[in-house]
Every structure is written in structure tokens, then in C-alpha cells.
Amino acid sequence: MITINNLDFHYPQQAQLLESLTLHLQAGKIHGLLGKNGEGKSTLLKLISGLVFPTKGQINVLGFKPKERNPEMLQDIYFIPEEFPEFPVSISNLEKIYAPFYPKYNGEQFNKYLNEFEISSKKSELNKLSQGQKKKVMIAFGLATNTKLLLMDEPTNGLDIPSKGQFRRMVASVEQSDKCIIISTHQVRDLENLIDSIIIMEQHQILFNQSTESICQKLLFKESEFIPEDKNPIFAEKSLRGVAQIYENIDNESSTIDIELLFNALLAEKYKICQLFDN
Amino acid sequence: MDSTLNYKRIVLLIKRYFLENMNYEVMLWSLLTMIFTFIHQPDFFSSILNLSGILYAVRQYKSLSHNANGMHFFMIPTKQTEKLFTTILLTTVYYFIMTWLVYLLGSVLGGLISKFYLGTSMDIKWDVFTTLTHPYENGMMLTATNNTFWQTLSKFTIFQSIFLLGSLYFKKNATLKTILSLIAIGIGFSIIELFIIQQTFGEQSAGLQSFSLSISSNKLDSSYGWIAQFLGVLLIPYLWLISYFRLTEREV
């Protein structure tokens, strides 16, 4: 669905942001895109959607070059940005204006998602809604477009606590077999039990790109008061309940992925961890 | 350049424009109707058409200077040619017709106000595109007509295409920057023109004899004015083409 090869990118008169970046993403998965500030997560989403152009390398999205901004490609991509544009219209007019651009748009789904987010009136002017409510409308609309590729940049920022849960349920309920959802976020807790793969960016490149299944097979996540003397974790850090640890999963034990711990571990022990996955 | 247009998408883009700018449109045309109610002279029509048209054209791509709005604009599933075509349609054809209509409406309203409240006759000049000019030649005043429909339209479209390109080229203060660029280009051309005239006409000498070549600007206008008009009309598609490339190459 998305193929990126040896991609370089920098903004005019700025330092290199992405260098020799290679990434292949398949349909039927929800990908979590993680990285420190300024690593180029949002830029990568912009490159995928053709909003900025690579300085070197190739990108192929749904069989198209994003730079060409082909309408057949754009009608199968929906991008929910972190910052919202000005919409001087009501929710119902937003639907009236933009729904016809997306052939697989489903109005019933939109209404259902709005109800779940407790937005009762479609007559409300979008510009008069709070940032969180605007985000809910855009998430609901984005999901209802049923595009093959759904890009979300910090979708849970500004959402209240119940809405974060609703967001997770909505995204998880989407029929995913031919879809690819990429969620870029710093709110890693919001992605727990939602994503199928974790992509971590560091130093202008993709440092890690593995399915959650593969992570669970290779790594074991534990938390205890202290590190047992006979154990040698790959990475450990202090947590509220003691010490959070990552081990090589030699005995094929099951554990829940601690995304934050994995992220910190990768930054500290990237060679050790990446080597485990390379083998 | 993919020049094929999908009319369904163009209609959707036009619908989008009007739904998102309904308040602005109502305010703009109400204001212009009010202005034309009080001043309905053909010369004034031309000035208002060009001036307000410039502001209208620059406004079309103003949203691109705001990152989120620009992202949203480019993510709308249409071709760039369709987006540009819609903008040209709105800023040129639609704006020209609407200004003309509100001028006529304003003239009628103004005429009615004059008749019923001031008791004067309802004097409305319907032919808005023909104005009388009084050029002087050899000390005599001549009366001539100019500003035909096509001249008014082409002049207006040239302005629109220049400022449309300006709004795509400059991220902020597009109107001012476009005017400043035009002044700079104008000064540049004037210097070249002066240089050519200086080299061609005026005091010349060949051996011991000197002679003077002169040309009347009125004659120059009447003989070669059509060339300027023709080049002006050619400028319109040229500027649209540059706007297209600017639009396709624009990143947000």
C-alpha cells in the first residue's frame, strides 16, 4: 500500500530531516508512528499525502506518486491533521460539501460516530466548537469516508478522557482488511491494545518497524519491585511500581507491550533490540 | 500538464466555495449595490470592478498562507487544473457578471431614489462599457469613445490573472507585494522603453549634418495600440499557466 525507498527530505534552508528512509506498509493494519519531537513524523505523513515533496527517493502510495496529487489517490486518503483548518460552515454543510468527494463515504456511519462522541446537533458551526469537539467531528468524518488510507496526526490531543476510549473503540471497529491506518502520536497510552504495528523514528530514519505480534514473540515486558539477581534485562527503568524491564522472550511467555518502555529501550539499546529482530 | 477537467468535481468545488463563503458573498454584493446606488457612472464602474476584483482574486488563495488551511485545500480530491479553473471561473466570469448586475441594480435603485425622494428624472446609463474621452491633439479637443465590452473584460481579466498569480506566489500581504512587483516591473520596462526611444528618435547626427526624429505619442497609440492590447490578452493564458505550475509545486 505504501512503499518508500531511500527518501531524503529537508525543508527549504533547513537541515536534513529525513535521510535514506525506507518503509513498506501493508493494508489491513493500524500502525503507530512514534518518535521524539522534530524527528519528522508529521512530515512523513505529509510526504505520504503529497503535501510536501521528497528531495530524493521514491514514494508510492496506492500505486500513485503522491507528488502528482492525483484525485483518484486523494479520494482514498484522509488526513486528520493536528492543527485544524478554518471551516466557516456547520457540521451538516461540512458533510454536504466534502462527502461527495469521497465515493465510499457513509453518512450513517458519520451520524453513528457523532452520536458516540455525543455531538447531537449537526447545525453547530464548526468554528464555534471547542478544539476537542472539532477533532471529534473530523475523526468521525475521516472514519466515515472509508478511505483506504487514514492518516492521523496526534488524534487524541485535546480529547477528554471518555472520548479517548471512544476513539480507540471507533478505530478498532473499522473494517480493516483493505485499509491502512497510521496514527502518529506522543500519547502512547492511547495506542495500547489498538495498533498492530509500531514504527519508531530516530535520527532521520525508521529505527524500528515491527508488528505487535512479533514484538510479543521476541520481547518480554515485566514490572517488579526490583530486578531479580539471576535475571539480566535488555533494558530496565524505574517505574511507579518498582522497575519496568524488557527481556528477550526465550521461553515464549506472553506479556503486554509497554509502548513507552519499548520506546525508551530502543533509544537506549537500539542495537541489542534491533539485532533480536534481525535474527 | 493534465488539462482534462471533470465537470462534476468543478461543480463540487463551486458549491464548496459558495457554502463556505456565503456570508462574505452576501456582504460584498450588498456593499457594492449600495455604492452603485449612490454613484452609478460607467467610469466608476470600471474602477470599482478592477479594484474590488483585485481584492477578490487575492482572497482566493489567501488560505494557503495558513498551514492547516493549505493542507486541507490540497487534500481535496480534485486535480490542480480543476482547482485553478474553478478559481478563474469565480474571479473572472462570475465576478465580472455579478459586478455588472449589481451595477445595474444599484443604478435602478439610485434612479428610483432620485425620482421619488428628490423629484429628479430617472437618468440611468445602461451602456456601461462605452465612455466618452476627450484627448487633445494639436490644441484641439476631440471626443472619442473607448472602453468597449471586450476592452473592459480583457483589462479586468489581466488584472485578475496578475493578482491571482500574486496570491499564489506570495505567502503574506499578497496584494501589496504584487503591487510593488508590478511597480518594479513597470519601472524596468519604462527604462528599457526610454533607452529604445532615445536610441531611435531625437537628435541624430550623420557626418556634419544633424537631424531630429520625433514621434507623436497619440499616433503611436493609434498605430500600435492594438499590439499592446494583443500582448495584454496573450498575457492572460500565460499568467494562468504560471499559476498552474505554481499551484502544483506549492508545498504546505
Interface residues (C-beta under 8 A of the other chain):
Chain A: K46 S49 G50 L51 V52 F53 R69 N70 P71 E72 L74 Q75 I77 Y78 F79 P81 E83 F84 P85 E86 F87 P88 V89 N93 K96 I97 Y98 P100 F101 Y102
Chain B: N6 R9 L12 K15 R16 L19 E20 N21 N23 S63 H66 N67 A68 N69 G70 M71 H72 F73 F74 M75 I76 P77 T78 K79 Q80 E82 T248 E251 V252
